[in-house]
Amino acid sequence: MSDMASQSVIVGLCSRIDYGGDGYRSGLLEIGFKIFAENDSKFVIIAGGLVAGRALEVQAREFVARNLEEKKAEAKESGETANSTVIRRQLRTEFIKNSAAELSREIPSFEIEAGVPVKIYLITSKPYDKDIGQEVATELIELRPDILYYNKSDERLPTKVVGKTIEVLVPDRAQWSSQYASTAIDRIVRQNQERSAQGFVDVYIVGCTGSYIAKPKGEVPRDYMGLPMISRPTETTTSENQVGVVTLKLSADNEHMCPTNHTLKDLLMYERTFVPKPESRSRNQNKIINHIISGPITEGYIADSLSIQRPTVVRILKGIMEPDGDWPGLIYDEASRRYDFPSDWFKHTLRYPVVDSNRFKTESIVAFGCLHAGSVNSDYEYFVDEMPKFVERECATILVGAGDFIEGLKHNLVERGEVIGGMNYTEQEKFAARMIAKVLLKVFATRLNIEGIDTSIKMGRAIKKALLDFVYIPGNHDEWEEDLGVTPLAIFHLELEGLVVDGITNIVRSQSKVRSLNGEITKIVRSKITNIIDKVYKFPSGIKLQVFHPHMGRAATTSLRAEHELAFGRRAHVVVLANFHTAVEVEKWNAELGQRVALQLGTNKHKTKFEQRMGKTVDFGYGCVRTNVHNGRIVCNTTIFCGSERDPVELSNLDIYEKLQEDLGVV
């Protein structure tokens, strides 16, 4: 293996800083760059939205209007020509230089090695940054040599260490608003690939949309993803929901990208609680400040809700209007007659608390769907060989099966030659159980540590620790058995339990002198293998999982089915789904659960006759979501897809017939 094959590189990605807009937060930038540094990012990309172009243009005009007469007077006093057009141009330039200087101070940096600052690649987007964003960027690079400015809407950046190329895409025209996270991202990637005269790159990164999806290649030519924004969403231009940064890992020996979405939206939810209070304050001041932390408020509401005389409320408010140390003070809005914290303080001064990553709990979820045992097109060898390696590589704490374990017999599949040797439902379920048992036992044998174990109690604990949890639901192919009055996957479940019990017993007996474990092993295995259809699975970290296999076809909109199941499984932080034979990961945030993730899985088939006749390709392989959790809420998610581009596997019943005839000598 070459040196390059074992190497990887991490890239820091962010978008929509939106300087000048109401949602700009320098505190988020600070945390985002800390994340980049902690994850050893080799360079950083700001993919569009350096400034909130429309808002900054308004501020520039106001700055010019506010200072025009004074500048004209100064020109006259000095004997210069007071040409309004020239002075307006000078004032605009001054405003742009001031904005660039402030951004230069507030965009953080870090060193990738002693004395070497990280390179920051900046791309602007015409509809988001406007002309003023390009002007600010041009001034910014004069102040920050570590920032390189690219002003095209598509830029290719090679990563020399691993030999892969990233193409950064930003909108070059206004985007239509959409209900779905992938709509704008799909459109931008597709249009770029269609119009480009260059070959495909390895990964496409789409900025500005404020949506996060990760789509592996297979159904599509190359991996692509959309980026969250690193500012507070103030309006919905496309489907803005995600706030945070992404660290993208690219490896020379992995065909897929490995992105981690670090969500920061919980900080925005609680940001008013981070406002520091005055050092010396009375009890009533405390009560009033706590009310203002909940939101802007009037004198009358404070007086009524706290049962304090209105003149007293006015006196207390006047006493805390001015800044005092870290206390930002208050402002009074004449139009609404409300008191609030100054908005500029949130934009430039507020700093957010950082949780020590050592306090995170990690859940690693490896999942597969559409195994289709009995099909002539399923890649059984890849599943039993690669799935255990995938589980171990990702340190999985749970294996999830999202339905369609068997091919089934409906739609004349036997007559069409799509079922191996006429396998019936019972044999298909047993076959699926044997493959999954092999995966579980391979992982178990690797993880079992019996060193120093000399009692059955200790051995039971070791077995429980080494055996992977396996949760599953039936799919529509499995549920075809219901028409025969048969419970789907009943044989599968019993067969799987029995095989795992026998396998563990044999492994333990071959390695240990501890005996009398048969009953205990059965109890452990039964607790570890669970059908969770219509149930919610709760992890030790507090987050919840639901698994779905919707009885419907795929959609042209990449994220539609995943978002639908996120909405349907509203009790869960993580939703796993299959049936569409296409893979994507989508993340959304809501106030109740925080960050949520939907992992939509591909299939164990490289193709199917049905989909080929419909002109559809499939995503082959499996997926993993590794989540870091704090206080029952997801802090970040890493997505890994596992799949192979090798030639499709296709077994043939004709081989069976020909072998029989050959053995009989009747060929």
Secondary structure, DSSP 4 states (H G I P E B T S, - for coil): --TGGG-EEEEEEE----BTSTT--HHHHHHHHHHHHHTT-SEEEEES-SB-HHHHHHHHHHHHHHHHHHHHHHHHHTT----HHHHHHHHHHHHHHHHHHHHHHHS---EEETTEEPEEEEE--HHHHHHHHHHHHHHHHHH-TTEEEE-SSEEEEEETTTTEEEEEE--SSPPPP-SSTHHHHHHHHHHHHHH-SSPP-SEEEE-SS--EEEE-BTTBSSEEEE--BSS---S-SS----BEEEEEEEETT-SS-EEEEEE-HHHHHTGGGGPPPPSS--HHHHHHHHHHHHS-EEHHHHHHHHT--HHHHHHHHHHTSS-BTTB---EEETTTTEEE--HHHHHHT-------GGG-EEEEEEEE----BTBTTB-HHHHHHHHHHHHHHTT-SEEEEES--B--S-TTTTTTT-BGGG--HHHHHHHHHHHHHHHHHHHHHHH---TT--SHHHHHHHHHHHSPEEEEE--HHHHGGGGGT--TTHHHHHHHHHHHHHHHHHHHHHH------HHHHHHHHHHHEEE-TT--EE-TTS-EEEEE--SS---SSTTHHHHHHHHHTTT-SEEEE-SSS--EEEEEEETTTEEEEEEE--BSBS--HHHHHTT----BSEEEEEEEEETTEEEEEEEEEE---SPPP---HHHHHHHHHHHHT--
